[in-house]
C-alpha cells in the first residue's frame, strides 16, 4: 500500500524556500508550478518537487532566462524529457546577445570619454539649450 505524500501549504513552501507567497502564486498562474491539491479550506498544497522547481526557476533567472523561457524548459521536463539541449541553445543565444551588448557599451564608453575629454565650462547660456556640451556637433 502506497502512502500518499502529504502536500505542503503555500505558506510552508514560502518559508522553507525563501520565495514569497505572492511569487509562488504568480509562478502557478504562469504555469511554472502546479498545486497538487487543495485543502478543504481551499489552500493550495504542493508536492515536495516544488522545491526543485523553485530552485531551477531561480537559477535559470540568475542566468538571464525569462520566465517564459523557463516555462518552455519545464514543459519539456514535464513531458518526460530532459530540456538540456534547449537550455544549451538558449544560453548560447544569451552569450551572443551579451557579446553584442558589450560591443555597444564599449562604443558608448568611447563616446562618453570623448565628451568628457573636451569638457569645458560654458559662460553664456544659449537659448533653447539645456547643456550645449552634450548636443551633437
Rosetta blueprint (number, residue, H / E / L):
1 X L
2 X L
3 X L
4 X L
5 X L
6 X L
7 X L
8 X E
9 X E
10 X H
11 X H
12 X H
13 X H
14 X H
15 X H
16 X H
17 X H
18 X L
19 X L
20 X L
21 X H
22 X H
23 X H
24 X H
25 X H
26 X H
27 X H
28 X H
29 X H
30 X H
31 X L
32 X L
33 X L
34 X L
35 X L
36 X L
37 X E
38 X E
39 X L
40 X L
41 X L
42 X L
43 X L
44 X E
45 X E
46 X E
47 X L
48 X L
49 X H
50 X H
51 X H
52 X H
53 X H
54 X H
55 X H
56 X H
57 X H
58 X H
59 X H
60 X H
61 X H
62 X H
63 X L
64 X L
65 X L
66 X L
67 X H
68 X H
69 X H
70 X H
71 X H
72 X H
73 X H
74 X H
75 X H
76 X H
77 X H
78 X H
79 X L
80 X L
81 X L
82 X L
83 X L
84 X H
85 X H
86 X H
87 X H
88 X H
89 X H
90 X H
91 X H
92 X H
93 X H
94 X H
95 X H
96 X H
97 X H
98 X H
99 X H
100 X H
101 X H
102 X H
103 X H
104 X H
105 X H
106 X H
107 X H
108 X H
109 X H
110 X H
111 X H
112 X H
113 X H
114 X H
115 X H
116 X H
117 X H
118 X L
119 X L
120 X L
121 X L
122 X L
123 X L
124 X L
125 X L
126 X L
127 X L
128 X L
129 X L
130 X L
131 X L
132 X H
133 X H
134 X H
135 X L
136 X L
137 X L
